[in-house]
Amino acid sequence: MESFSLILAIVVVTALAFDFTNGFHDTANAMATTISTGALKPKVAVAMSAVLNLVGAFLSVEVANTISKGLVDEAGIRPEVIFAALVGAILWNLLTWLVGLPSSSSHALMGGLIGATVASAGFGAVHGDVLVTKVLIPAIAAPLVAGLAAMLATRLTYRMGKKANGKAAEKGYRAGQIASAGLVSLAHGTNDAQKTMGIITLALVAGGTLAPDSDPPMWVILSAGIAIALGTYLGGWRIIRTMGKGLTDLQPQQGFAAQTSAATVILASSHLGFSLSTTHSVSGSVMGAGLGRKGGVVRWSTATRMFVAWGLTLPAAALVAALAEWVCGFGSWGTAVVAVFLVSSSAAIWKISRREVVDHTNVNDHDVPGEEPSGVVTQAMAAVSPPPAGTVTEEFATIPAPADTAPPAKTTV
């Protein structure tokens, strides 16, 4: 009984560690555009996001119930299975953070849970209908819906503000962007913090501490909310740079439209119990906002890398989790080996990240080492798209006057 209680405690601590990585991995979802447009200073932005993530964790348990009751069969799931699932999710989060790719923490967690469950109990233990209707379909629909909404909102915003005073309008949009970013942070707490709540609840049911079909206890809700808030406050600066500057260059009007569209989609999915990826929603809205402004373009080379990461998230996390579950199956020493591997791999990734530090002091730098140039598609779109009114393109600004052109003669009266 002591060893079982120990493994259950290890699972809870590991789940909170995942929640922490989820926080700094997904800070960009709420605050990247706000930081990139200068609406808020970086440290203020992440502090505000952390507080609202904590508040959002208490608003609903629908997504937590989807994870703990719907995705896999609770019967026969051991705490070691959940531990293995968390190992796959944490390592994928850290790897994608290292390279600055905004992949889905949600799908990493669900991929890990599916892979470990299949390795332990077979494919029959995974509820395919829930996987399709509440995970896969929202994964495809969310970025499309958010992107289309953001593109239309951006065009409407520019059209409505065409005659507005430039400085006053920009100030108003910055204020609106702060409010919408706060709404995204709140929505992130209602969706992503609950996934950890669901995993811990599933572990407690598997360990016999909770009855099947139980809702998350209050201490689980509180601890998950605090963990994701702390991770958010640290700030995933690498991913914030990619989301705020790597996909497209945003103006306050675009940032406001992107954040509002994403928040609407995330809150609606939380209400319906869909385990939605906030990363997919916000990334789609940022790209939609980029395309919604005349002359605005999306850096498709960066977007393509991001799409590839999205496609690999579920299978990669599932594979690592399945291997971890296989090793854990050898007993306590196998679980210890997996735990040591997780800690050492995490430490190695952190050490590698120190070679090129990205933090609040340089997150908005444009000329950074390794920054991608605009792709062919981006250049083509820029060539055929007229620039925003009142701007002078570099091409015409640098054309020299013909050599035989003399300045006009002065007229003497």
Backbone hydrogen bonds, N-H to C=O, Kabsch-Sander energy under -0.5 kcal/mol:
donor,donor_aa,acceptor,acceptor_aa,energy
5,S,1,M,-2.5
6,L,2,E,-2.1
7,I,3,S,-2.3
8,L,4,F,-2.1
9,A,5,S,-2.1
10,I,6,L,-2.3
11,V,7,I,-2.2
12,V,8,L,-2.1
13,V,9,A,-2.4
14,T,10,I,-2.5
15,A,11,V,-2.5
16,L,12,V,-2.0
17,A,13,V,-1.9
18,F,14,T,-2.3
19,D,15,A,-2.2
20,F,16,L,-2.1
21,T,17,A,-2.2
22,N,18,F,-2.7
23,G,19,D,-1.8
24,F,20,F,-1.9
25,H,21,T,-2.3
26,D,22,N,-2.0
27,T,23,G,-0.5
29,N,26,D,-1.2
30,A,26,D,-0.7
30,A,27,T,-0.9
31,M,27,T,-2.3
32,A,28,A,-1.9
35,I,31,M,-2.4
36,S,32,A,-2.6
37,T,33,T,-1.9
38,G,35,I,-0.8
39,A,34,T,-1.4
40,L,34,T,-1.3
45,A,41,K,-2.6
46,V,42,P,-2.2
47,A,43,K,-1.8
48,M,44,V,-2.3
49,S,45,A,-2.3
50,A,46,V,-2.2
51,V,47,A,-1.9
52,L,48,M,-2.0
53,N,49,S,-2.2
54,L,50,A,-1.9
55,V,51,V,-2.0
56,G,52,L,-2.6
57,A,53,N,-1.4
58,F,55,V,-1.6
59,L,56,G,-1.5
65,N,61,V,-2.0
66,T,62,E,-1.5
67,I,63,V,-1.8
68,S,64,A,-2.7
69,K,65,N,-2.6
70,G,65,N,-0.8
70,G,66,T,-1.0
71,L,66,T,-1.6
73,D,125,A,-2.9
77,I,74,E,-1.7
78,R,76,G,-0.6
81,V,78,R,-1.0
82,I,78,R,-1.3
83,F,79,P,-2.3
84,A,80,E,-2.3
85,A,81,V,-2.0
86,L,82,I,-2.1
87,V,83,F,-1.8
88,G,84,A,-1.8
89,A,85,A,-1.9
90,I,86,L,-2.7
91,L,87,V,-2.2
92,W,88,G,-1.6
93,N,89,A,-2.2
94,L,90,I,-2.4
95,L,91,L,-2.3
96,T,92,W,-2.4
97,W,93,N,-1.9
98,L,94,L,-2.2
99,V,95,L,-1.5
100,G,97,W,-1.0
101,L,96,T,-2.7
103,S,101,L,-2.0
105,S,103,S,-0.6
108,A,104,S,-1.6
109,L,105,S,-2.2
110,M,106,S,-2.5
111,G,107,H,-2.8
112,G,108,A,-2.3
113,L,109,L,-2.3
114,I,110,M,-2.4
115,G,111,G,-2.8
116,A,112,G,-2.4
117,T,113,L,-2.0
118,V,114,I,-2.7
119,A,115,G,-2.1
120,S,116,A,-1.5
121,A,117,T,-3.7
122,G,117,T,-0.7
122,G,118,V,-1.5
125,A,122,G,-1.5
126,V,123,F,-1.7
127,H,71,L,-2.6
128,G,126,V,-1.2
131,L,127,H,-2.1
132,V,128,G,-2.3
133,T,129,D,-2.6
134,K,130,V,-2.4
135,V,131,L,-0.8
136,L,131,L,-2.7
137,I,132,V,-2.6
139,A,135,V,-1.6
140,I,136,L,-1.5
141,A,137,I,-2.8
142,A,138,P,-2.7
144,L,140,I,-0.8
145,V,141,A,-3.1
146,A,142,A,-2.8
147,G,143,P,-2.2
148,L,144,L,-2.5
149,A,145,V,-2.5
150,A,146,A,-2.4
151,M,147,G,-2.3
152,L,148,L,-2.3
153,A,149,A,-2.5
154,T,150,A,-2.5
155,R,151,M,-2.1
156,L,152,L,-2.4
157,T,153,A,-2.5
158,Y,154,T,-2.4
159,R,155,R,-2.1
160,M,156,L,-2.7
161,G,157,T,-1.9
162,K,159,R,-1.0
164,A,161,G,-0.9
169,A,165,N,-2.9
170,E,166,G,-2.3
171,K,167,K,-2.2
172,G,168,A,-2.1
173,Y,169,A,-2.5
174,R,170,E,-2.1
175,A,171,K,-2.0
176,G,172,G,-2.4
177,Q,173,Y,-2.6
178,I,174,R,-2.0
179,A,175,A,-2.0
180,S,176,G,-2.5
181,A,177,Q,-2.5
182,G,178,I,-2.1
183,L,179,A,-1.7
184,V,180,S,-2.0
185,S,181,A,-2.2
186,L,182,G,-2.3
187,A,183,L,-2.5
188,H,184,V,-2.7
189,G,185,S,-1.9
190,T,186,L,-1.7
191,N,187,A,-1.2
192,D,188,H,-2.4
193,A,188,H,-1.0
195,K,191,N,-0.6
195,K,192,D,-0.9
196,T,192,D,-0.9
197,M,193,A,-1.6
198,G,194,Q,-2.7
199,I,195,K,-2.0
200,I,196,T,-2.7
201,T,197,M,-2.6
202,L,198,G,-2.4
203,A,199,I,-2.1
204,L,200,I,-2.5
205,V,201,T,-2.2
206,A,202,L,-2.6
207,G,203,A,-2.1
208,G,205,V,-1.3
209,T,204,L,-2.1
210,L,204,L,-1.5
214,S,211,A,-1.1
221,I,217,P,-1.9
222,L,218,M,-2.7
223,S,219,W,-2.3
224,A,220,V,-2.3
225,G,221,I,-2.2
226,I,222,L,-2.3
227,A,223,S,-2.3
228,I,224,A,-2.2
229,A,225,G,-1.8
230,L,226,I,-2.5
231,G,227,A,-2.1
232,T,228,I,-2.0
233,Y,229,A,-2.1
234,L,230,L,-1.6
235,G,231,G,-1.1
237,W,235,G,-1.7
239,I,236,G,-0.7
240,I,236,G,-2.3
241,R,237,W,-2.2
242,T,238,R,-1.6
243,M,239,I,-2.8
244,G,240,I,-2.8
245,K,241,R,-2.7
246,G,241,R,-1.4
246,G,242,T,-0.6
247,L,242,T,-1.4
250,L,244,G,-0.5
250,L,248,T,-0.6
254,Q,251,Q,-0.5
255,G,251,Q,-2.5
256,F,252,P,-2.5
257,A,253,Q,-2.0
258,A,254,Q,-2.8
259,Q,255,G,-2.5
260,T,256,F,-2.2
261,S,257,A,-2.1
262,A,258,A,-2.3
263,A,259,Q,-2.6
264,T,260,T,-2.0
265,V,261,S,-1.9
266,I,262,A,-2.6
267,L,263,A,-2.6
268,A,264,T,-1.9
269,S,265,V,-2.0
270,S,266,I,-2.3
271,H,267,L,-2.0
272,L,268,A,-1.4
273,G,269,S,-0.8
273,G,270,S,-0.6
274,F,269,S,-2.4
275,S,134,K,-1.4
276,L,274,F,-2.1
278,T,276,L,-0.8
281,S,277,S,-1.9
282,V,278,T,-2.8
283,S,279,T,-2.6
284,G,280,H,-2.3
285,S,281,S,-2.1
286,V,282,V,-2.4
287,M,283,S,-2.3
288,G,284,G,-2.3
289,A,285,S,-2.5
290,G,286,V,-2.1
291,L,287,M,-2.0
292,G,288,G,-1.2
293,R,289,A,-0.8
296,G,293,R,-2.3
299,R,247,L,-3.4
300,W,298,V,-1.4
302,T,299,R,-0.6
303,A,299,R,-2.1
304,T,300,W,-2.6
305,R,301,S,-1.6
306,M,302,T,-2.0
307,F,303,A,-2.5
308,V,304,T,-2.4
309,A,305,R,-2.0
310,W,306,M,-2.2
311,G,307,F,-2.3
312,L,308,V,-1.8
313,T,309,A,-1.3
314,L,310,W,-0.6
316,A,312,L,-2.9
317,A,313,T,-2.4
318,A,314,L,-2.2
319,L,315,P,-2.4
320,V,316,A,-2.2
321,A,317,A,-2.3
322,A,318,A,-2.4
323,L,319,L,-2.2
324,A,320,V,-2.4
325,E,321,A,-2.5
326,W,322,A,-2.0
327,V,323,L,-2.1
328,C,324,A,-2.6
329,G,325,E,-1.4
330,F,327,V,-1.8
331,G,328,C,-1.9
335,T,331,G,-2.0
336,A,332,S,-2.2
337,V,333,W,-2.1
338,V,334,G,-2.1
339,A,335,T,-2.3
340,V,336,A,-2.5
341,F,337,V,-2.4
342,L,338,V,-2.4
343,V,339,A,-2.3
344,S,340,V,-2.7
345,S,341,F,-2.4
346,S,342,L,-2.2
347,A,343,V,-2.2
348,A,344,S,-2.1
349,I,345,S,-2.3
350,W,346,S,-2.2
351,K,347,A,-2.3
352,I,348,A,-2.3
353,S,349,I,-2.0
354,R,350,W,-0.9
354,R,351,K,-0.7
355,R,352,I,-1.6
356,E,353,S,-0.9
362,N,359,D,-1.1
363,V,359,D,-0.9
365,D,362,N,-1.5
368,V,366,H,-1.7
371,E,368,V,-1.9
379,Q,375,G,-2.3
380,A,376,V,-2.3
381,M,377,V,-2.5
382,A,378,T,-2.4
383,A,379,Q,-1.8
384,V,380,A,-1.3
385,S,381,M,-1.1
391,T,388,P,-1.5
393,T,391,T,-0.5
397,A,393,T,-2.0
398,T,394,E,-1.3
399,I,396,F,-0.8
405,T,402,P,-1.4
406,A,404,D,-0.7
412,T,410,K,-0.5
413,V,411,T,-0.5
